[in-house]
Amino acid sequence: MHAHCPPPRPRAIIRRQPLPRRGRLARLGDALARHRRSILVLQWAVILVYALLVVLPAWLPIPPAGASMVNNLRLAAQFAFWGLWWPGVILATLLLGRVWCGLLCPEGALAEFASRHGRGRAIPRWLRWRGWPLLAFVATTVYGQLVSVYEYPQAALLVLGGSTVAAVLVGLLYGQGKRVWCRYLCPVSGVFALLARVAPLHFRVDRQAWAGYPGRSPAVDCAPLLNVQQMSGAAQCHACGRCSGHRDAVTLALRSPAQEILASSVRDMARVEAWLLIWGLCGVAIGAFRWSADPWFVLARQAAAAWLAEHEWWWALEANAPWWLLTHYPEVGDSFSWLDGALLLAYISAVALVLGGALQLGAWLAGRLARLPWQVLSAAWVPMAGAGLLVGLTLLTQTQLRAEGLLLPWLNPARGLLLAAGGLFSLWLSARQLARADVPHPRRLAAWCALAAPLALLGLAWWQQLSGF
């Protein structure tokens, strides 16, 4: 007689809870992940436009007298690229994060394409040095002024084309289908990383959902080499959308523009990022925007030229440098002498020393008073720096439109409002940062004043620029 065996228990059926309905932004992010082929087509289209705007004009003749953007391709390309394209890129980064980097940038797309077909070597330690973006930004900004990159397409092709060639070479050597150039070497990558910190749009990572996802999942193909699970902000994210919906944890979403800056730590805002903000965006960049319209520069040039002539140092007054070293276009009467080049370097250095020095001292003093890292406190200046960068780029837009006889009387008031908004936002962020300082109230107030004073100096510099004083 067989022993009675109880019937086997039915296996428990584990059902995943239905996911909540994803909002429009989340579905937009998911669409970016699904339609990679369409994005690649878009990127190659942008590469073609980029070539037309940067490469083609360098081979066109100098516009004759009376030419305009309507009847001259070279002038039209110059306006489209410097007057519209670059201000649009900065504005998009401030509002949408680094969508330019992830979806549109021709240099990044070419670097990734080259990397997919390159040697795939390991990234050397020297290349991962965090100071390259600062060094590259300062070098390209200053060199661009020496060769008049905004005015002449040959100079633009040299600077931008050289950067693109370098990006492709790095892609051919290092990484495997990644954007090594964009992550470590791109001259504007550090700038975009700063500006994206105030973007209200970002890819949010839910770490609990990530950890609770059942089973394993393939790794995210993150082109800028980020650890998506640990991603907490938009600074390094290229907003390409490839990780959207991954492990039901990554979502395109809105956030407060203050969120990332207020949550910053020394890990997020290290010294080199703070130096790029202070000495690069608020120092060198402003000097580059200011020198050509500053009457003090003209007076200094006249005095220096008279002194050199008196001492018969004629070589310094000669304009015989090659165009790739100093601006040299005698056919249109625009050539830099050796004196011009030296004074330009001295002027940008002086502006950077005054403005950057004031900001550095203010941040250091505020950090000592509040007992907080000075580099983290300096992150509050990002809105003002972003507004200044946008205003500076539109100066060329205004000059180009004025040459066409189109005056925009509302532009300067709009710039003033933008700078005021950026300054007030920076002041508010500073106050919020200092509210967590474990020091007496008088020390917090003194620290806030230390951060506000150099910000007022920045505002004064821009007021002088816009008013023509």
Long-range contacts (C-beta under 8 A, 24 or more apart in sequence): 14-214, 16-214, 19-248, 22-251, 23-253, 25-201, 25-251, 25-252, 25-253, 25-254, 26-244, 26-245, 26-251, 26-252, 26-253, 28-252, 29-203, 29-241, 29-244, 29-245, 29-250, 29-251, 29-252, 30-241, 30-244, 30-245, 31-241, 32-103, 32-240, 32-241, 32-242, 32-244, 32-252, 33-241, 33-242, 33-243, 33-244, 33-245, 36-242, 39-103, 39-240, 39-241, 40-109, 42-103, 42-104, 43-103, 43-104, 43-106, 43-109, 44-109, 46-104, 46-105, 46-106, 46-109, 47-106, 47-109, 47-110, 50-106, 52-77, 53-77, 53-80, 53-81, 53-85, 54-81, 54-153, 54-156, 54-157, 54-160, 54-161, 55-157, 55-161, 57-153, 57-156, 58-153, 58-154, 58-156, 58-157, 60-153, 62-329, 62-331, 62-332, 68-403, 68-404, 69-400, 69-404, 70-404, 74-153, 75-400, 77-153, 78-150, 78-151, 78-153, 78-400, 79-397, 79-400, 79-401, 81-156, 82-150, 82-156, 82-393, 82-396, 82-397, 82-400, 83-396, 83-397, 83-400, 83-401, 84-397, 86-393, 87-390, 87-393, 87-394, 87-397, 90-195, 90-386, 90-389, 90-390, 90-393, 91-390, 93-192, 93-195, 93-196, 93-199, 94-195, 94-196, 94-198, 94-199, 94-386, 94-390, 95-199, 95-200, 95-201, 96-199, 96-201, 96-239, 97-196, 97-199, 97-201, 97-202, 97-234, 97-237, 97-239, 98-192, 98-193, 98-196, 98-234, 98-237, 98-238, 98-239, 99-239, 100-192, 101-182, 101-189, 101-192, 101-224, 101-238, 101-239, 101-240, 102-223, 102-237, 102-238, 102-239, 102-240, 102-241, 103-239, 103-240, 103-241, 105-182, 106-164, 107-163, 107-164, 107-167, 107-181, 107-182, 107-186, 108-167, 108-179, 108-181, 108-182, 108-186, 108-223, 108-238, 110-164, 110-167, 110-168, 110-171, 111-167, 111-168, 111-170, 111-171, 111-179, 111-180, 111-181, 111-182, 112-171, 112-177, 112-178, 112-179, 112-223, 113-171, 114-167, 114-168, 114-169, 114-171, 114-172, 115-171, 115-172, 115-174, 115-175, 115-176, 115-177, 115-178, 115-179, 115-180, 116-176, 116-177, 117-172, 118-171, 118-172, 118-173, 118-174, 118-175, 118-176, 119-172, 119-173, 119-174, 120-174, 120-175, 120-176, 121-173, 121-174, 121-175, 122-174, 123-174, 123-175, 123-180, 123-184, 124-174, 127-170, 127-174, 127-180, 127-184, 127-185, 128-184, 129-184, 130-270, 130-272, 130-273, 131-272, 132-184, 132-185, 133-184, 133-185, 133-186, 133-187, 133-189, 133-190, 133-191, 133-193, 133-272, 133-276, 134-190, 134-272, 134-275, 134-276, 134-279, 134-280, 136-185, 136-186, 136-187, 137-187, 137-188, 137-190, 137-191, 137-276, 137-280, 137-284, 138-279, 138-280, 138-284, 139-187, 140-187, 141-280, 141-284, 141-285, 141-288, 142-284, 142-288, 142-345, 142-348, 144-288, 145-288, 145-291, 145-344, 145-348, 146-325, 146-326, 146-327, 146-336, 146-341, 146-344, 146-345, 147-323, 147-324, 147-325, 147-326, 147-327, 148-327, 148-334, 150-396, 151-327, 151-334, 152-323, 152-327, 152-329, 154-323, 155-323, 155-324, 155-327, 158-324, 163-187, 175-225, 177-221, 177-223, 178-223, 178-224, 178-225, 179-223, 179-224, 179-225, 179-238, 180-225, 182-223, 182-224, 182-238, 183-224, 183-225, 183-236, 190-273, 190-276, 190-280, 191-276, 191-280, 191-281, 191-389, 193-235, 193-236, 193-273, 194-235, 194-273, 194-276, 194-277, 194-281, 194-382, 194-385, 194-386, 195-382, 195-385, 195-386, 195-389, 196-233, 196-234, 196-235, 196-237, 197-233, 197-234, 197-235, 197-260, 197-261, 197-264, 197-379, 197-382, 198-257, 198-258, 198-260, 198-261, 198-382, 198-383, 198-386, 198-425, 199-234, 199-257, 200-254, 200-255, 200-256, 200-257, 201-234, 201-239, 201-252, 201-253, 201-254, 201-255, 202-233, 202-234, 202-237, 202-239, 202-252, 202-253, 202-255, 202-260, 203-231, 203-234, 203-237, 203-239, 203-241, 203-243, 203-244, 203-250, 203-251, 203-252, 203-253, 204-250, 204-251, 204-252, 204-253, 204-255, 205-229, 205-230, 205-231, 205-232, 205-249, 205-250, 206-249, 206-250, 206-251, 207-249, 209-247, 209-248, 209-249, 210-247, 210-249, 213-247, 213-248, 213-249, 217-246, 217-247, 220-246, 232-260, 232-263, 232-268, 233-260, 233-263, 233-268, 234-260, 235-260, 235-268, 257-383, 257-425, 258-425, 258-428, 258-429, 258-432, 261-379, 261-380, 261-382, 261-429, 261-433, 262-429, 262-432, 262-433, 264-376, 264-379, 265-373, 265-376, 266-373, 266-375, 266-376, 268-376, 269-373, 269-375, 269-376, 269-378, 269-379, 270-375, 271-375, 273-375, 274-363, 274-374, 274-375, 274-378, 274-379, 277-378, 277-379, 277-381, 277-382, 277-385, 278-356, 278-359, 278-360, 278-363, 278-378, 278-381, 279-352, 279-356, 279-360, 281-385, 281-388, 281-389, 282-355, 282-356, 282-359, 282-381, 282-384, 282-385, 282-388, 282-458, 283-351, 283-352, 283-353, 283-355, 283-356, 283-359, 284-348, 284-351, 284-352, 284-356, 285-388, 285-389, 285-392, 286-351, 286-352, 286-355, 286-388, 286-392, 286-458, 286-461, 286-462, 287-347, 287-348, 287-349, 287-350, 287-351, 287-352, 287-355, 288-348, 288-392, 289-392, 289-395, 289-465, 290-347, 290-351, 290-461, 290-465, 291-344, 291-347, 291-348, 291-351, 293-465, 293-468, 294-347, 297-343, 297-347, 300-343, 300-347, 301-339, 301-340, 301-343, 304-339, 304-343, 305-339, 308-339, 316-342, 351-461, 354-457, 355-454, 355-457, 355-458, 355-461, 358-453, 358-454, 358-457, 359-454, 359-458, 361-454, 362-450, 362-451, 362-453, 362-454, 362-455, 363-450, 363-451, 365-447, 365-450, 366-430, 366-434, 366-447, 366-448, 366-450, 366-451, 367-447, 369-439, 369-443, 369-444, 369-446, 369-447, 369-450, 370-434, 370-437, 370-439, 370-443, 370-444, 370-447, 371-437, 371-438, 371-439, 372-433, 372-434, 372-436, 372-437, 376-433, 377-430, 377-433, 377-434, 377-447, 377-451, 379-429, 379-433, 380-426, 380-427, 380-429, 380-430, 380-433, 380-451, 381-426, 381-451, 381-455, 382-426, 383-421, 383-422, 383-423, 383-425, 383-426, 383-429, 384-419, 384-422, 384-423, 384-425, 384-426, 384-455, 384-458, 384-459, 385-422, 386-422, 387-418, 387-419, 387-421, 387-422, 387-423, 388-419, 388-422, 388-458, 388-462, 390-418, 391-415, 391-418, 391-419, 391-462, 391-466, 395-465, 412-466, 415-462, 415-466, 416-463, 416-466, 419-459, 419-462, 420-459, 423-455, 423-458, 423-459, 426-455, 427-451, 427-452, 427-455
